[in-house]
Amino acid sequence: MFGYYTHDLSPFLIQFGNGWGIRYYGMAYVVGFLVWFYGLQWFRKLGWSNLNESQISELLFYTVIGVLVGGRLGYCFLYDWAETVRNPISIIAFWNGGIRGMASHGGIVGALLGFLLWARKNRADGWAVADNAAVFAPVGIFLGRMANFINGELWGKASNVPWAVIFPDAGSQPRHPSQIYEALGEGLLLGVVMLWCRSRNPRPTGLVISAFFIVYGAVRIGLETFREPDLGDPLFCGMFQSCYCWSGWGSVSEEHALQGSGGEEKLGILGFLRDPQGLAWNE
């Protein structure tokens, strides 16, 4: 019989009072966005990006709003529908110790929509910018998953592996620390793949962001097998991630199929980024 670790971590980095303070989860967002912002600035200095500092700042603003709004709405409508309908103000009820509940896939959709709006406004080459932005996204995912573990939430299924953890809110059974699995898979592994794709020279434009959706979707679906299903429909998330995976695959496969042909057609939702009527303006 193993002496399993019983989770006893505080969600607060600094606590000011009952239910108030600086939480690790909030800091994960702040640090993730800062790494993303300064990473794009670094790429600009290396000559890997033609965005100026003002454009990067504006892109950060659109992305932050998209992640926060999309993540919150995704949680409320997919996992807390009954409470949201009963008390819609709960979506923004920060006065009860802070807003709780964010959905990662809602955040990704929100970030994508924010990016699309920014790219249209700035008449930018969407694929080139998305390639650079995708390199630093896994940092935020990694930090967010580690914050999930610190919070003692989104635990895994019951297990007797030596590294299993007892989460008091989930009962006395030891469980997979699936938050750490996801941090390593969706964060560390995905980050390594993004760096490898970005360092390829030459590489087709759009490779990095397409690889992001493919790898993230595949890893997420695989690791969901270790995680206790959420309150919402457990099949929905997997189906949603499959859409990410296949839309990314459609984009990158078509990119390679048309290399050298001068074609501009794309498959999947990400194809909108290179659609002449979408985000790539040349005039």
N, C-alpha and C positions, 0 to 999 in steps of 0.2 A: 504494500500500500504506500503510495507516494504522499509526501507531505505537501499538498497543493498550496500554492500561494492564494491567500484570500485578499481580494482587491480592497484596498483601504485608502486610495489616493484622493486628495481633495481636488475638486475641479477649479479651485481658485489659485492663481499665482499670488495675488494679494487680495485679502478680504477686508472690506470696510465695515460691514455690519451683517445683519441677518439676511442672507441671500444676495448681497450686493458686493461687488468687487471686480477685479480684473481676472477674467477666466482664461484658462489655457486655450479653450476653443476659440475665443475671440482673438487671442494673440496669434493663433495659427493663421487666421485670415489676414491679420495685419502684416505679419512677417512674410506670408506667401505673396501678397500683393507687392510688398516692397522689393522682394527678390525679383519678381517679374518685372517691375518698373526699372530697377537698376540693371537688370540683365539686358533689357532692350537698349538701355543707354550704352552699355558695354558693347553690344553688337554694333551700335551706331559708330562708336569710336574705332571699332575694328574694320569698319567699312562693309559690314555684312547687312546693314540696313540703311535705307535712304530717308528714313523718317527723321524729322527734326525734334528737338526736345519738347516743343509745344504740342506736336502731334502725338508723341508718346504719352504726354500727360493727359491729353484729351482721350486717347484710347484707354488709358487706365481708368479714367472716370466712367466711361461708358461700360467698361468691363465690370468694374466694382458694382455699379448699379445693377447690371444684368445678373451677376452672381447672387447678390443679396436678395433681390426681388424674386428671381427665378427659383433660388433655393428655398426661400420661405414659402412661396406660393405652391411649389412642388410638394413640400411637406404637408401643408394645410389641406390641399385638395386630394392628395393621394393617400396620406396616412392618418389624417385627422379630420376627415370629411364631416363626421357627425358634429364635432365640436365647432367646426368652422361654420356650418349651416346654422347651428343653434346660437352661436355667439360670434358673428363675423368680426367684431372688434378684436377678437383674440389674435388675429393675424398680426396686429401691431401693438399688442398689449405688453409694452416693455416695463410697465410700472409694477408688475408682480415679480420682481426679481430678475427681469430681463426676458427677452424673447427666446423661447426654446423651440427647437425643431427646424432643421434644414435638410433638404434632400439634395444629394450630390448630383443626380441626373437633372433635377430642376435647375441647379446652379450652372451646369454645363450648357443646357439649352438657353438659359438667360444670358450667359457669357457669349454664346454664339449669336444671339439676336442683337446684343449690344455691339458686338463686333461688326455685324452686318450694317447696322445703322451708322456706325462710325465710318466704315469703308465707303458707303454711299455718299455720306456728307463730304468726305475728303477726296472722293474719286480716286481711291487707292487701288493698287494691285493686291486684291484680297489674298491670293494664294501666297505671295511672297511675304506679306506681313504675318499671315497665319502660321507659316513655317517657323518664323522666329519666335512668335508668341508661344507656340506649342512646346518649345524646348524647356521653358521654365514652369509650365503648368503643373508638372508632377511634384514640384516642391510643395505647392499649396495642398495638393492631394495627400502627400505624405504627412505633412503637419496636421492636417485635418483628421486623418485616421488615428494618428497617435493621440490627438486630443480626445477622440472618441474613447480610446482605451483609458485615458486618465479620468474621463467622466464616468467610466464604468457603464457604458451604454453600447447598444448594437453588438452585443456579445454573440459568441458562436454557439453551436449545438453542443449538447452534453457529450463529454469525451473523457477517456481515462489516459490520454497521452501524458507523459511526464511533465510537460510544460503547461498543462491545463490550468485554468484559473477559476477560482470560485468568486462569482459576482453576487454579492449578497442580495441585490435587487432581483436576481433571477432564481433565487433559491439556493439550496445547499449543494447542488450537483456541480462538479468541476466541468468547465466548458472550454472549447477552443477559444483562444484569444484571437478571434477572427479579425479584430481591428488591426492587430499587428501584421497578420498575413496580408491584409489589404494595403497597409502602409508599405510593406516591402514589394508587393506585386504592382499595385497601381501607382506607387510613388517611386521607389528605388529602381525596380526593373524597367518601368516605363521611362524613367528619366534617362537611364543608360541607352535605351533604344532611341530615344529622341536625340541624344547627343551624337550617337553613331550615324543616324540618318542625316543630321544637319552637317556633319563633318565630311560627308561624301562629296567628292568633287571630281567630275561633274555629277550633278543629281537633277532629276526632273523637278521643276517647280511644283509644289504641292505634295511632295513625297512625305515631308515631316508631319504635316497636319493630318494627312490621310493615314499614316502609320499610327498616329496618336489615337484616332478613333478605332482603328482595327485592333491594336494591342490593348487599349483600355477596355474596349468591349469584351474581347476574348478573355482577358485576365479577370475582369469583374464577374463574368458569367461563371468561370471556373471556381473562383473563390466563394461565390454565393453558396456553394454546396457545403461549406463549413459554417455558414452563418445561420443563426436562428431567424426564421422569416419575420419580416416586419409586420406591423399591424395591418397594412394594406394587403392587397392581393399579391402573394409571393411570386406568382408567375409574371406579373406585369413588369417588374423591374428587369427580369431576364429578357423578356421580349423587347423592352425598350433598349437595353444594351445591344441586343442583336441588331436592331435597326441602325444603331451607331456603327456597329462593326461592318454590316453589309453596305451601308452608304459610303463608308470610307473605302471599302474594298472596290466598290464600283468606280470611285474616283481614281484611285491609284492604278487599277488595272487598265482603265481606259487611257490614262496618261501614257502608260508604257505601250499600249497597243497603237497609239497614234504618234509615237515618237518618230520624227523624221518625215512625217506625212504632212505637216503643217496644219493638221486638223485642230479644231478648238472644242469639239463636242466633249461633254463629260457625262458620266453617269452618277446617280445618287444625289443626295441633297447638297453635298459639298461641291457639286459641279456648278452650283449657282455662283461660287466665288470666282470662276473664270469665264462665266457667261458674258459675251460682249454686251448683252443687255442688262447684266447684273452689276459686277463690281470692278471690272477691268476696263478703264477708260484710257484711250490712247490719243485723243485729240488734244 
